[in-house]
Amino acid sequence: MKPLLRSLLIISMLTVIVMLFSPFASAEIFFDPLATKEYNLGDPFSLSGYVSSETEVAGILKVSLKCTLSEEDLAIQIYNFKPKEKIYFNEKAAYLKSNPDKCKLVVSLNDLNQEIESKQSDEITFTKLLKGTVSLSKNKVKLGDKLNINGEILTLSSKKIEGTAKITLQQGDTKYLAVSSNIVSGMFTYIFEPNYVPTGEYDLSVKAGDNFGNELQFASYPLKIDSQIILYASLDKKEAIQGEKVSLKGELEGILAGTKAEVKIILENASQSYTLSTEKSFSQLIETGSLPAGSYKITVSVKDAYGNTGETTLNLFVSSSPQSIVTSLNQISFKPQETLEMKAYATDLSGKRLAGSINIQMISESEGKLMDKTISNGSLVFVFPSSTKPSKITLRSFFTASDGKEVQKSDEIKMEEWKKIETALSGSILLIKNAGNVRFNEELGVQILGGKTYNIDKKINLLPGESIELDLADYLPTSNYSVFVPLEQKGYGNVSVLDNRPVYRKSIEEILDDMVSGIKTIRYIMISLLALVAVLALAMYFFNQRNRRYLWGLRNKLKKNEEYFGQKITEVEKENDFVRKENDLVRREAHLHKRIANELGKSLQEEKKEKQKFKTILEKSIGPEIAKELISKDSSSHYGAKQEITVLFSDIRGFTALAEKTDMWSVQTLLNKYFEHMARAIGKHKGVINKYIGDAIFAIFNAPVKIENHLLAAIAAALEMQKELHLFNEKLSTEGVKPIHMGIGINSGEAIIGSLGSSSRLEYTAIGDTVNLASRLEGEAKDGQILIIEFIYQKIKDKVKAEYVGIFHLKNMEKAVRVYNVVGLK
């Protein structure tokens, strides 16, 4: 700074001297044209030329940059011009201002007094604007793909800059990317990977700048980030019969090279899905054997590791193919007049129950066809006639599908031998009938109690259905009696009998009665008769001499008397013999009475045991508290009455297929263990298992035992059943058995509850729409679901957690219902 001031001072002094002593001077200024008239901030520029003077001149040559916003001296030099001498100049400078401007270069020659000459250039512009190009490798990218952004940035004079490029990805007012890339020697490259940016359409902008403040804003580039993989899929057939295999083939378009994608194939409303890994094409065989008949929507979706996806849907219709008939019997050994309860229905390959009728034929080995009946509701009730003969009986079940395919099944039962005598009393006539199914060829005893005890033993030989009559008047004196038939364990009281016995039988029985009551008197009579004979013999001897003729006649009379008394003695001996037999008969009768008393005692004990056995079975079936309540109430109170209850139905999923692949005893053991767990869960919440229907459970809450909130109790029991099933499946897994699954339906409302049935057999149960709807919901429930209708859900929504499933059109229900799946309690 000090040298410059010193120079200015010297120049000023020289100027004054020149002005005082020199003559008037003139000069011309010439400068070369500028290389360009537009520069960037920081660009160097130069001005060259020369100054010539006609006279000798001493002066100052100054080069200045005059701009709109500022003025700056670029160079000042002192020259001593000789006449016609040219002095050249070449000044270099750079525009280092931060703001653009319009300027002129001014060259002036001054002496100490005045400006001798001055000249200015054309207008030049200093600007921030750079020039350059930007290119994108593509304008559409997928997740996981790479986008190359390349650019070249130059000054207006094509000089390569050093600086920074700012790259922004924006959608509306939201910025998803703002990065910087260094510009080196005018070039930059940025690789964009859209892994964490949502798919959509974006504007990509680039702004470049150098170290002097020059910049270049490029117009935005449209960029689409796409996650779609185009998926083509097709089936080799759109309709299939259960058991057929359907081939699904597909191709992927738009997947990144060298990338594998996961393909999922899901059959809606079926528990069947497939997962594949592929780069381009794929194929999969779909098994229809386990699919219930109906229409299926097949969703094929693809997803790669970066989140790119694709989806398409196909439709498949599967028609049913009958596979087997499922039957269940209430027992396998029967007696005449007992009832066979049989359930039978056909299933397809998926185990789903098929609609249609089942023809059932009952064939006996000894009698041939006993029954031929077609059922449409799946249930058969048949009472065996009393004349049914003992034999092995085959139950043949037939089902014919609409396509003509037939399946059948045979079940074996047994008709046992049944010896049974039925009696009826009309007046004094006892009608005896063989009500069994085998010949009755035995002695039938009848006990009669009146003034004394009578026993009638009658040899009976009757074929099944035959009967005979026994007139008590032929055996008893006139009186009123009580009659008891031990074999039938049946008695008749106040039986009036008019004696119709033959005379000989009456006499014998009267004599027997007298002899039995006075056997000692008979012995005294015999001794007296013998003594009389001896006395008469002595009398004949003493009077023989006096009156032989008289004695002879008397002798003849005595002889006749002797013969008479001998005959009487013989009769008495015969009667004694009869009395002995009668005594034996009385002893046998007393023994018989004792045996009858023992038998009655045993019968009472057996009856007591049977009652206890019944009570034990009832307690095991429905629980001790409920059994006690049922036994303690009057029987008339058990008949049907309308009551508010909650009904729970549960069923094992896929049980039919399991039963067909497993032997009968293993299935029975599995079911018993399963029912043990379920009964524990239901009983814990005071529910009553009304019946087991095959593998299904029908439970009632609020009857016969009252429950304050029976609906929530049923919900809690269902959730408890799921926990018990989990424990049960853990046990099965340790035994190498596949886990089982169940569905549950619950409904609450009014129903008829009580003992229903015929006079010979009653069953405690519940009927009505409430029960039917619960059963329908259970039929729709998938593995692990607890289904309720919206009306029930609104009652308890503050106390349970539930998920909306959808709208169901249930069988035999006029209106569709909205259905929820209960997943827990709040």
Secondary structure, DSSP 8 states (H G I E B T S, - for coil): -HHHHHHHHHHHHHHHHHHHHS----EEEEE---S-SEEETT-EEEEEEEEEESS-EEEEEEEEEEESS-EEEEEEEEEEE-TTEEEEEEEEEE---SS-EEEEEEEEEE-SSSEEEEEE---EEEE-B-EEEEEES-SEEETT--EEEEEEEE-TT--B--EEEEEEEEETTEEEEEEEEEEBTTEEEEEE--TTS-SEEEEEEEEEEETTS-EEE---EEEEEE-B-EEEEEES-SEEETT-EEEEEEEEES--TT--EEEEEEETTSS-EEEEEESSEEEEEEE-TTS-SEEEEEEEEEEETTS-EEEEEEEEEEE--EEEEEEEES-SEE-TT-EEEEEEEEEETTS-B--S-EEEEEEETTTEEEEEEEESSSEEEEE--TT--SEEEEEEEEEE-TTS-EEEEEEEEEE-----EEEEEETTEEEEEE-SSS-EEEEEEEEEESSSEEEEEEEEEE-TT-EEEEEGGGTS-SEEEEEEETTTTEEEEEEEE-----HHHHHHHHHHHHHHH-HHHHHHHHHHHHHHHHHHHHHHHHTTTT-HHHHHHHHHHHHHHHHHHHHHHHHHHHHHHHHHHHHHHHHHHHHHHHHHHHHHHHHHHHHHHHHHHHHHHHHHHH-HHHHHHHHHS-GGGGB-EEEEEEEEEEEEETHHHHHHHS-HHHHHHHHHHHHHHHHHHHHHTT-EEEEEETTEEEEEESSSS--TTHHHHHHHHHHHHHHHHHHHHHHHHHTT----EEEEEEEEEEEEEEEEE-SS-EEEEEESHHHHHHHHHHHH--TT-EEEEHHHHHHHTTTEEEEEEEEE--TT-SS-EEEEEEEEE-
